[in-house]
Amino acid sequence: GNSVTQMEGPVTLSEEAFLTINCTYTATGYPSLFWYVQYPGEGLQLLLKATKADDKGSNKGFEATYRKETTSFHLEKGSVQVSDSAVYFCALRPPALAQGAQKLVFGQGTRLTINP
Amino acid sequence: KAGVTQTPRYLIKTRGQQVTLSCSPISGHRSVSWYQQTPGQGLQFLFEYFSETQRNKGNFPGRFSGRQFSNSRSEMNVSTLELGDSALYLCASSRSIGTLNTEAFFGQGTRLTVV
């Protein structure tokens, strides 16, 4: 089946530190991969995505590269800010032809806290 | 343009009661999915509707049901509420089904508390 495994949290960093949140997946075929962010009391916001191997998604200084050989999609940011404090979810969508194409499979989430 | 709207934002119900949650997708979006978020189980897929038809279903008991109207608005219903149904219920809309690059846009969720 399809599954996503994320780095256990919580993660606490100082402002301007380098961030990596690990994400690996198990899926049949070539899924689309996503990172979503959830701020306190809010729903999920799409942070970035990649739809095929070696694609790099990027947004707001965050980046993640779709690595088929290691089935990974690690999230990175070079210099975090206090405003980046949130919960981050890695997710996959099975390939369009597979049953459940619009179903997202999420990792457990990683809570990130950035201290000034 | 307006985002995904979920109503109500907060709800408190008693065990054994039933509840209906509403989701209005982004204009032009025809697919609506529902997710349950709990601290223990994380985010779990409930079901997806497209053109008033349920296209995909997660592993939830029959007490959880949903429907979609001709204007793409969707409702989900939970009958015979249990304490374990307390959760944040999130709705997501997307433009279509089967399109590789379709993004899912989420609402702010409905926080259901069962007492």
Interface residues (C-beta under 8 A of the other chain):
Chain A: S32 Y36 G41 E42 G43 L44 Q45 L46 K49 T51 F89 A91 P95 A96 L97 Q99 G100 A101 Q102 K103 L104 V105 F106 G107 Q108 G109
Chain B: V4 Q6 S31 S33 Y35 G42 L43 Q44 F45 E48 F50 R55 N56 G58 L90 A92 S94 I97 G98 T99 L100 N101 T102 E103 A104 F105 F106 G107 Q108 G109
